[in-house]
Amino acid sequence: MPPDPEPVCRLPAPAIPRDGRRNADRPIVIDGRLDESGWKRAEWTADFQDIQGATLPKPKFRTRAKMTWDDQYFYFAAELTEPHVWGTITQRDAVIFQDPDFEIFIDPDGDCQDYYEFEMNALNTVWDLRLVKAYKDGGPALNEWEIPGLKTAVHVRGTINNPRDQDHGWTVEVAMPWKDLASHTKASSPPKPGDRWRVDFSRVEWQIDLSKGRYEKVPKTPEDNWVWSPTGIIDMHRPERWGIVEFAERNAPRRKIQPNADDAARDQLVEIYYLQRQFRSEQKRFATSVDELRSTAFKGITLPASTPVRLNATADTFEASVPSASGGIWRIRQDARLWKE
């Protein structure tokens, strides 16, 4: 079956008011401790679940995240419960998920391309990179991309790399400058109230053996992947499945984001994209008509006869479009690029 609907989050920020009122929150200090008033007002996400969805077993350790923002930064925080906090990687831009880690994925304009990935471990070692396309759509990943103004910190609630005791876990803080996030997107950065970005979080956890008095990964045991918005498959690089973050004014009332007409059109195209991928894997070409595509069944996805789809395709490319009830046309193509005209 398709993954559950993406989690949504509304951020009634800025964390520091633009008008400089005397009752303004004090600036967030990036020290790993979530004790500023701006964090106390920010809501936690739901607890993370398995990347494949809610039908999988509940993660054995709790993970949750927060977000807030001001004129300069997009702020992230996370709390990772963990009885044994450990890390080994100290070189920036190494493959951080070989350690237990916390990860952030951001697609500002929601087109499923030119998105950002960030990872950090409990030693506060980071990896920042940009994806031109998702790996399933041909990549590539640009490891040389950096966030020059990045600020990060970790607070360990216990003692790191000490297998002889038990810890409570670790908390992280991350501040990403809007000017850096603006480098490869058409979205406003900083965003305007009402703007929506696609965001997701992931935690990688490894099973460990302490029998020798040190941390050792259990051989031939895959990592656990716990996330905010499940992708339905062990692959975070499915930006079409990430959560929705809506930016709001500081004093905006807290409310759940409601689905809109654009969400419905977008979701229809994502289903068409996956149906086309399945069709091509079976037929060695893309479907060239909607009727032909309706003959494909993929993980419970079916295309209703009433879906107003226009499809142009060759053996190796396709572009599908559906109208939005809010006006305009949404389009998707074979490399998952998703946009509205």
Solvent accessible surface area in square Angstrom, and as a share of the most:
residue,aa,sasa,rsa
1,M,175,0.78
2,P,43,0.27
3,P,29,0.18
4,D,70,0.36
5,P,119,0.75
6,E,30,0.13
7,P,33,0.21
8,V,46,0.26
9,C,23,0.14
10,R,44,0.16
11,L,8,0.04
12,P,17,0.11
13,A,3,0.02
14,P,3,0.02
15,A,1,0.01
16,I,50,0.25
17,P,10,0.06
18,R,128,0.47
19,D,96,0.50
20,G,58,0.56
21,R,98,0.36
22,R,252,0.92
23,N,111,0.57
24,A,32,0.25
25,D,14,0.07
26,R,127,0.47
27,P,84,0.53
28,I,14,0.07
29,V,83,0.48
30,I,33,0.17
31,D,56,0.29
32,G,0,0.00
33,R,121,0.44
34,L,39,0.19
35,D,66,0.34
36,E,1,0.01
37,S,42,0.27
38,G,2,0.02
39,W,1,0.00
40,K,146,0.62
41,R,81,0.30
42,A,14,0.11
43,E,99,0.44
44,W,76,0.27
45,T,14,0.08
46,A,73,0.57
47,D,59,0.31
48,F,8,0.03
49,Q,52,0.23
50,D,23,0.12
51,I,4,0.02
52,Q,69,0.31
53,G,5,0.05
54,A,69,0.54
55,T,132,0.77
56,L,65,0.32
57,P,106,0.67
58,K,172,0.73
59,P,17,0.11
60,K,120,0.51
61,F,42,0.17
62,R,113,0.41
63,T,1,0.01
64,R,43,0.16
65,A,0,0.00
66,K,15,0.06
67,M,5,0.02
68,T,7,0.04
69,W,0,0.00
70,D,8,0.04
71,D,67,0.34
72,Q,123,0.55
73,Y,34,0.13
74,F,0,0.00
75,Y,10,0.04
76,F,0,0.00
77,A,0,0.00
78,A,0,0.00
79,E,29,0.13
80,L,0,0.00
81,T,49,0.29
82,E,7,0.03
83,P,35,0.22
84,H,21,0.09
85,V,1,0.00
86,W,16,0.06
87,G,3,0.03
88,T,93,0.54
89,I,29,0.14
90,T,111,0.64
91,Q,132,0.59
92,R,107,0.39
93,D,29,0.15
94,A,27,0.21
95,V,65,0.37
96,I,0,0.00
97,F,70,0.29
98,Q,78,0.35
99,D,2,0.01
100,P,6,0.04
101,D,0,0.00
102,F,0,0.00
103,E,7,0.03
104,I,1,0.00
105,F,2,0.01
106,I,1,0.01
107,D,0,0.00
108,P,1,0.01
109,D,55,0.29
110,G,6,0.05
111,D,24,0.13
112,C,3,0.02
113,Q,17,0.08
114,D,46,0.24
115,Y,0,0.00
116,Y,4,0.01
117,E,9,0.04
118,F,2,0.01
119,E,1,0.00
120,M,0,0.00
121,N,0,0.00
122,A,6,0.05
123,L,60,0.30
124,N,59,0.30
125,T,12,0.07
126,V,12,0.07
127,W,28,0.10
128,D,0,0.00
129,L,2,0.01
130,R,28,0.10
131,L,0,0.00
132,V,46,0.26
133,K,56,0.24
134,A,1,0.01
135,Y,112,0.43
136,K,41,0.17
137,D,23,0.12
138,G,64,0.62
139,G,5,0.05
140,P,75,0.47
141,A,38,0.29
142,L,40,0.20
143,N,64,0.33
144,E,127,0.57
145,W,26,0.09
146,E,68,0.30
147,I,3,0.02
148,P,111,0.70
149,G,24,0.23
150,L,30,0.15
151,K,96,0.40
152,T,29,0.17
153,A,13,0.10
154,V,31,0.18
155,H,45,0.20
156,V,33,0.19
157,R,79,0.29
158,G,42,0.41
159,T,65,0.38
160,I,54,0.28
161,N,68,0.35
162,N,36,0.19
163,P,24,0.15
164,R,201,0.73
165,D,48,0.25
166,Q,139,0.62
167,D,10,0.05
168,H,132,0.59
169,G,0,0.00
170,W,5,0.02
171,T,11,0.06
172,V,0,0.00
173,E,0,0.00
174,V,0,0.00
175,A,0,0.00
176,M,1,0.01
177,P,7,0.04
178,W,4,0.01
179,K,147,0.62
180,D,13,0.07
181,L,0,0.00
182,A,41,0.32
183,S,59,0.38
184,H,66,0.29
185,T,28,0.16
186,K,179,0.76
187,A,25,0.19
188,S,44,0.28
189,S,22,0.14
190,P,55,0.35
191,P,4,0.02
192,K,117,0.49
193,P,62,0.39
194,G,49,0.47
195,D,35,0.18
196,R,70,0.26
197,W,3,0.01
198,R,15,0.06
199,V,0,0.00
200,D,0,0.00
201,F,0,0.00
202,S,0,0.00
203,R,1,0.01
204,V,6,0.03
205,E,5,0.02
206,W,33,0.12
207,Q,77,0.34
208,I,45,0.23
209,D,52,0.27
210,L,60,0.30
211,S,95,0.61
212,K,128,0.54
213,G,49,0.47
214,R,127,0.47
215,Y,39,0.15
216,E,48,0.21
217,K,71,0.30
218,V,51,0.29
219,P,108,0.68
220,K,207,0.88
221,T,31,0.18
222,P,101,0.63
223,E,52,0.24
224,D,41,0.21
225,N,17,0.09
226,W,8,0.03
227,V,0,0.00
228,W,9,0.03
229,S,1,0.00
230,P,4,0.02
231,T,5,0.03
232,G,27,0.26
233,I,61,0.31
234,I,106,0.54
235,D,33,0.17
236,M,16,0.07
237,H,18,0.08
238,R,25,0.09
239,P,1,0.00
240,E,5,0.02
241,R,31,0.11
242,W,0,0.00
243,G,0,0.00
244,I,12,0.06
245,V,0,0.00
246,E,12,0.05
247,F,1,0.00
248,A,3,0.02
249,E,89,0.40
250,R,37,0.14
251,N,114,0.59
252,A,21,0.16
253,P,98,0.62
254,R,107,0.39
255,R,118,0.43
256,K,148,0.63
257,I,6,0.03
258,Q,110,0.49
259,P,111,0.70
260,N,66,0.34
261,A,30,0.24
262,D,36,0.18
263,D,23,0.12
264,A,59,0.46
265,A,4,0.03
266,R,14,0.05
267,D,63,0.33
268,Q,60,0.27
269,L,0,0.00
270,V,4,0.02
271,E,50,0.22
272,I,0,0.00
273,Y,1,0.00
274,Y,14,0.05
275,L,0,0.00
276,Q,0,0.00
277,R,82,0.30
278,Q,45,0.20
279,F,10,0.04
280,R,91,0.33
281,S,67,0.44
282,E,95,0.42
283,Q,94,0.42
284,K,160,0.68
285,R,81,0.29
286,F,8,0.03
287,A,0,0.00
288,T,72,0.42
289,S,49,0.31
290,V,26,0.15
291,D,109,0.57
292,E,46,0.21
293,L,0,0.00
294,R,72,0.26
295,S,89,0.58
296,T,9,0.05
297,A,78,0.60
298,F,41,0.17
299,K,112,0.47
300,G,49,0.47
301,I,6,0.03
302,T,93,0.54
303,L,12,0.06
304,P,76,0.48
305,A,92,0.71
306,S,100,0.65
307,T,10,0.06
308,P,73,0.46
309,V,18,0.11
310,R,185,0.67
311,L,23,0.11
312,N,105,0.54
313,A,26,0.20
314,T,79,0.46
315,A,53,0.41
316,D,85,0.44
317,T,60,0.35
318,F,6,0.03
319,E,57,0.26
320,A,0,0.00
321,S,9,0.06
322,V,0,0.00
323,P,68,0.43
324,S,10,0.06
325,A,102,0.79
326,S,73,0.47
327,G,37,0.36
328,G,36,0.35
329,I,59,0.30
330,W,31,0.11
331,R,59,0.22
332,I,2,0.01
333,R,74,0.27
334,Q,56,0.25
335,D,13,0.07
336,A,2,0.02
337,R,55,0.20
338,L,2,0.01
339,W,40,0.14
340,K,79,0.33
341,E,116,0.52
